[in-house]
């Protein structure tokens, strides 16, 4: 059996995932809290405005929660790949906060604000 030389792993590849975790989790928390308090924007709405807001809020909330779950999956994958495939781990670490931001932007765009 011959020993195949393996390329040395770059040191400290976990730092990108750590920074991404420190950024992504608070960002996701504030996006979720903002999304949960969004219905309060329509407390003083008239009946037609409230109806439009309610019908647009339900799919927007679904998009936001699914986007935050996708961001969490991306974050966990960045930790998993940071040891095995550092370039993929770095890309996923950069992508995780972007997924949260994109989910929040889509949430804001889907709601018919009063």
C-alpha positions in Angstrom: 0.0 0.0 0.0 1.4 3.4 -0.9 1.0 6.4 1.1 -0.7 9.2 -0.8 0.5 12.6 0.4 -2.4 14.8 1.3 -2.4 18.5 1.0 -2.1 20.2 4.4 -5.3 21.8 5.6 -5.2 25.5 6.0 -4.9 26.4 9.7 -7.7 28.1 11.5 -10.4 27.5 8.9 -13.0 27.6 11.7 -12.7 31.3 12.2 -15.0 32.1 9.3 -17.7 29.9 10.7 -17.2 31.5 14.2 -17.6 35.0 12.8 -20.5 34.0 10.7 -22.2 32.5 13.8 -21.6 35.7 15.8 -23.2 37.7 13.0 -25.9 35.4 11.8 -27.6 34.4 15.1 -28.2 37.9 16.4 -29.3 39.0 12.9 -31.7 36.1 12.6 -33.0 36.9 16.1 -33.8 40.5 15.3 -35.3 39.5 12.0 -37.6 37.1 13.7 -38.6 39.6 16.4 -39.2 42.3 13.9 -41.3 39.9 11.9 -43.3 38.9 15.0 -44.0 42.5 15.8 -44.9 43.5 12.3 -48.7 42.9 12.8 -48.7 45.7 15.3 -48.2 48.1 12.3 -51.8 47.5 11.4 -53.3 48.1 14.8 -55.1 51.2 13.7 -55.9 50.1 10.2 -59.3 50.3 8.7 -61.1 47.0 7.8 -60.0 46.9 4.1 -56.4 47.7 5.1 -56.3 45.1 7.8 -57.7 42.5 5.4 -55.0 43.2 2.8 -52.3 43.2 5.5 -53.5 39.9 7.0 -53.6 38.1 3.7 -50.1 39.3 2.8 -48.6 38.6 6.2 -49.2 34.9 6.3 -47.2 33.9 3.2 -44.5 36.5 4.2 -44.2 35.0 7.7 -43.8 31.6 6.1 -41.1 32.9 3.8 -39.3 34.6 6.7 -39.3 31.5 8.9 -38.2 29.2 6.1 -35.4 31.6 5.2 -34.2 31.6 8.8 -34.3 27.8 8.9 -32.3 27.8 5.7 -29.8 30.2 7.2 -29.4 28.0 10.2 -28.8 25.0 7.9 -26.2 27.0 6.0 -24.5 28.0 9.2 -24.3 24.4 10.5 -23.0 23.3 7.1 -20.3 25.9 7.2 -19.1 24.4 10.5 -19.2 20.9 9.0 -17.4 21.8 5.8 -14.8 24.1 7.5 -12.8 20.9 8.4 -13.3 18.8 5.3 -13.4 21.4 2.5 -12.3 24.8 3.7 -13.3 26.7 0.6 -16.8 25.4 0.8 -17.0 26.1 4.5 -15.8 29.7 3.9 -18.4 30.2 1.1 -21.2 28.9 3.4 -20.0 31.0 6.3 -20.3 34.1 4.1 -23.6 33.0 2.7 -25.4 32.4 6.0 -25.9 36.1 7.0 -26.8 36.9 3.5 -29.6 34.3 3.6 -31.0 36.0 6.7 -30.8 39.4 5.1 -32.4 38.1 1.9 -35.2 36.4 3.8 -35.9 39.7 5.7 -36.0 41.7 2.4 -38.4 39.3 0.8 -40.5 39.4 4.0 -40.7 43.1 3.8 -41.5 43.1 0.1 -44.3 40.6 0.4 -46.3 42.5 3.0 -48.9 45.0 1.9 -48.0 47.7 4.4 -50.8 50.1 5.4 
